[in-house]
């Protein structure tokens, strides 16, 4: 399809303006096609990456669970004075996490005590906001603060890279 490309600054009539609008429309359509093709290719690449990475993700999950079981079994020895064990290839240990547990009566009790700041518009208890409340106030609204140690592990990528470099030499 041959296109008329008027020279910039040389629109002399509504017909010329209309041709410029036509050109813009055709160019935008061409851009949409290019973008659409790119999005399809990106989606395919991401899908392939998910498939290729699945066994690796599973292995990481399995290894983390294995490390977690070891940490739990040896918790008394490993974590007497500390919550983290530092090794040459990374760290593992426990982190404190806090959550608010509520009962069905909590919402009504929050309303009754005029603690509406801690109620979401969806009419449910706002656990994140309730974290500010003291334990006594939580007890008044049939809620309880639960504190637990969550296991974590992080690989020291710098040390691993150093080890890989040594092996290559």
Order of alpha helices (4+ residues) and beta strands (2+ residues): alpha-alpha-beta-beta-alpha-alpha-alpha-beta-alpha
